[in-house]
Amino acid sequence: MSDENQREVARIVAGSGSSFRAGMRLMPAPRRRAILAIYAYCRLLDDMVDGPAPLAEKRAFLDEWAAELGRIRDGRPRTAVGWELAHASRAYDLPQDELALILDGMRMDLDGVIAPDEARLDAYIRRVAGAVGILSMHVFGAWRGAASERFALTLAEALQLTNILRDVEEDAELGRLYLPAGLLAETGIPPVPAAVPGAPSLPEARRRLALRARAAYRAAAREIAAHPRLRIAPALLMMGPYERLLRQIEADAARPPVPRPRWRKLVDGLLCLATSGATR
């Protein structure tokens, strides 16, 4: 049964082109098994929320996963991903509240995140990105208390803001608008998804939000030295390509950045790993 569960998780993860997959390959097999379970959980939720199913079906799916998280805590999950999450939770003492926060973030997407105020944007990022960072640091074997929490949350903020900056036009087509309301007001952009892609001041809005993303990368970089380099290698391999993506946006905020080939992303990640100030 365990092998079947792992094969199902591998099937779910296989369709993704995430930069994080390169880092997974550096991990010992038991830790890789755990991080794949977390990734598959996120993938399942995200695919349902972004997919074509009716809203009621999406809500029912998330409700069932809320029940599954309860069964995971009790050691009696019903799904393959649930069994793998339960295994990871036992092996690496995963904080269960973080799994629930990811689910809460998906509910926020279903309710609609349109021109959020700063508090709502922060709450969204904490749930869909910060929780994954906290869980990952435990699986990496890199948890060092407060320094690890700061690293996980600031890097998560940087990565999520970079995603938001990259995907403004794509999100608008889906009726979503993650640019904060205050920023839209400052730059004269109506808080309506359809109005954003052609707005003359969109480049200025992008530049201003990029400043916050840049500050988050710097804050994360300050915490790298508190951790063994190889333990956080998967995070650094992801940080490199995303930080390069932000540099592209900073250089030309008028349009979405041109996608980079996978090998260039890998090079960016390896450079980040090689030049970071982590301990050995």
C-alpha positions in Angstrom: 0.0 0.0 0.0 2.9 2.4 0.8 4.4 1.9 -2.6 1.0 2.6 -4.3 0.6 5.8 -2.3 4.1 6.9 -3.3 3.3 6.2 -6.9 0.2 8.3 -6.8 2.1 11.2 -5.2 4.7 10.9 -7.9 2.0 10.9 -10.6 0.5 14.2 -9.2 3.9 15.8 -8.9 5.1 14.7 -12.4 3.0 17.2 -14.2 4.6 20.2 -12.6 7.5 22.2 -14.0 8.3 23.9 -10.7 11.8 25.1 -10.0 11.5 23.3 -6.7 11.8 19.9 -8.3 15.5 20.3 -9.0 16.1 20.8 -5.3 14.1 17.8 -4.4 16.6 15.6 -6.2 19.3 16.6 -3.9 17.5 15.4 -0.8 17.9 11.9 0.8 15.1 9.6 -0.3 13.1 9.7 3.0 13.1 13.5 3.1 12.3 13.6 -0.6 9.3 11.4 0.0 8.0 13.8 2.6 8.5 16.9 0.6 6.8 15.3 -2.4 3.8 14.6 -0.2 3.5 18.2 0.8 4.0 19.3 -2.8 1.3 16.9 -4.1 -1.1 18.2 -1.4 -0.6 21.7 -2.6 -0.9 20.6 -6.3 -4.2 18.8 -5.7 -5.7 21.8 -4.0 -4.4 24.4 -6.5 -5.5 22.4 -9.5 -9.0 22.1 -8.1 -9.3 25.8 -7.2 -7.9 26.9 -10.6 -9.8 24.2 -12.6 -13.1 24.3 -14.4 -15.3 22.5 -11.8 -18.3 24.4 -10.5 -17.8 26.5 -7.4 -19.9 24.2 -5.2 -17.8 21.2 -6.2 -14.6 23.1 -5.4 -15.9 24.1 -2.0 -16.9 20.5 -1.3 -13.4 19.3 -2.3 -11.8 21.7 0.1 -14.3 20.7 2.9 -13.4 17.0 2.3 -9.7 17.9 2.6 -10.4 19.7 5.9 -11.9 16.4 7.1 -8.9 14.5 5.7 -6.5 16.7 7.7 -8.4 15.7 10.8 -8.1 12.1 9.9 -4.3 12.6 9.3 -4.0 13.9 12.8 -5.8 10.8 14.1 -3.7 8.5 12.0 -6.5 7.2 9.7 -6.4 9.1 6.4 -8.4 7.8 3.4 -6.4 9.1 0.4 -2.9 8.3 -1.0 -1.7 11.8 -0.4 -3.2 11.8 3.1 -1.3 8.6 4.0 1.9 10.2 2.7 1.3 13.4 4.6 0.6 11.3 7.8 3.9 9.5 7.2 5.8 12.8 6.7 4.1 14.3 9.8 5.3 11.4 12.0 8.8 11.3 10.5 9.5 15.0 10.7 7.1 16.3 13.4 5.3 18.6 10.9 3.2 21.4 12.5 -0.3 20.4 11.5 -1.6 23.9 11.7 0.5 24.8 8.7 -1.2 22.2 6.5 -4.5 23.8 7.6 -3.3 27.2 6.7 -2.6 26.1 3.1 -6.2 25.0 2.9 -7.3 28.4 4.3 -5.3 30.1 1.5 -7.1 28.1 -1.1 -10.4 29.1 0.4 -9.3 32.7 0.1 -8.7 32.2 -3.6 -12.2 30.7 -4.0 -13.7 33.7 -2.2 -11.8 36.0 -4.5 -8.7 38.0 -3.8 -9.3 41.2 -5.6 -7.2 44.4 -4.7 -6.7 43.2 -1.2 -5.7 45.6 1.6 -2.2 45.0 3.1 -3.5 42.8 5.9 -5.4 40.5 3.6 -2.5 40.2 1.2 -0.2 39.4 4.1 -2.6 36.8 5.3 -2.9 35.3 1.9 0.9 35.1 1.4 1.3 33.6 4.9 -1.1 30.8 4.0 -0.3 29.8 0.4 3.5 30.4 0.6 4.6 30.9 4.2 3.1 27.6 5.5 4.8 25.7 2.7 8.1 27.3 3.7 7.7 26.3 7.4 6.8 22.7 6.5 9.7 22.5 4.1 12.2 23.7 6.7 11.1 20.9 9.0 11.5 18.3 6.3 14.9 19.6 5.2 16.1 19.0 8.7 17.1 22.7 8.8 14.8 24.0 11.5 16.8 26.3 13.8 13.9 28.0 15.6 13.3 31.8 15.1 16.0 32.2 12.4 14.4 29.4 10.3 10.9 30.9 10.7 12.3 34.3 9.5 14.0 32.7 6.6 11.0 30.6 5.6 8.5 33.5 5.8 10.6 36.2 4.2 11.6 33.9 1.3 8.0 32.8 0.9 7.0 36.5 0.7 9.7 37.2 -1.8 8.7 34.2 -4.0 4.9 34.9 -3.8 5.3 38.6 -4.6 7.5 37.7 -7.6 4.7 35.4 -8.8 2.2 38.2 -8.4 4.4 40.6 -10.4 5.0 38.1 -13.1 1.3 37.0 -13.4 -0.6 40.3 -13.3 -2.0 40.0 -16.8 -2.7 36.2 -16.5 -4.4 36.6 -13.1 -6.6 39.5 -14.5 -7.9 37.1 -17.2 -9.0 34.8 -14.4 -10.7 37.7 -12.6 -8.0 37.9 -9.9 -6.1 40.9 -8.8 -3.4 40.5 -6.1 -1.9 44.0 -6.4 -2.8 45.7 -3.1 -5.6 48.3 -3.0 -3.3 51.0 -1.6 -0.8 50.6 -4.4 -3.6 50.7 -7.0 -4.9 53.9 -5.5 -1.5 55.5 -5.5 -0.9 54.7 -9.1 -4.4 55.5 -10.3 -5.4 52.0 -11.4 -9.0 51.0 -10.9 -9.3 48.0 -8.5 -10.9 45.9 -11.2 -9.0 43.0 -12.8 -10.1 43.9 -16.4 -8.7 47.5 -16.0 -5.2 46.5 -15.0 -3.5 44.9 -18.0 -3.8 48.1 -20.2 -3.3 50.6 -17.4 -0.6 53.2 -18.3 0.7 53.2 -14.8 0.9 49.4 -14.4 4.7 49.5 -14.9 5.0 52.0 -12.0 2.8 49.8 -9.8 5.0 46.8 -10.7 8.1 48.7 -9.8 6.8 49.7 -6.4 5.7 46.2 -5.5 9.1 45.0 -6.7 10.7 47.1 -4.0 8.9 45.1 -1.4 9.8 41.8 -3.0 13.5 42.9 -3.2 13.4 43.8 0.5 12.0 40.3 1.3 14.8 38.6 -0.7 17.4 40.7 1.3 15.7 39.7 4.6 15.8 36.0 3.6 19.5 36.3 2.6 20.4 37.6 6.0 19.1 34.4 7.6 20.9 32.0 5.3 24.1 31.9 7.4 22.2 30.4 10.3 21.6 27.2 8.4 23.7 24.4 7.0 24.1 25.0 3.2 23.2 21.5 2.1 20.1 21.4 4.3 18.6 24.4 2.7 19.9 23.7 -0.8 16.4 23.0 -2.2 15.3 26.5 -1.0 18.4 28.2 -2.5 17.9 26.4 -5.8 14.4 27.9 -6.0 15.5 31.3 -4.7 18.1 31.8 -7.4 15.7 31.6 -10.4 13.0 33.6 -8.7 15.4 36.4 -7.7 16.6 36.5 -11.3 13.0 36.7 -12.4 12.6 39.8 -10.1 15.6 41.3 -11.7 14.0 41.0 -15.1 10.9 42.7 -13.8 12.9 45.5 -12.3 14.7 46.0 -15.6 11.5 46.2 -17.6 8.3 46.6 -15.6 6.2 47.3 -18.7 5.6 43.7 -19.7 5.7 40.2 -18.2 9.2 38.7 -18.3 10.2 36.3 -21.0 10.2 32.7 -19.7 13.6 31.2 -19.2 14.6 27.7 -20.2 14.8 25.1 -17.5 18.6 24.8 -17.7 19.0 28.6 -17.2 16.8 28.3 -14.1 19.1 25.5 -12.8 22.2 27.7 -13.4 20.6 30.5 -11.5 19.8 28.1 -8.6 23.3 26.7 -8.5 24.8 30.2 -8.5 22.6 31.1 -5.5 23.6 27.9 -3.7 27.3 28.5 -4.5 27.4 32.2 -3.5 25.1 32.2 -0.5 26.4 32.7 3.0 25.1 29.5 4.6 27.1 27.6 7.1 28.5 24.1 6.3 
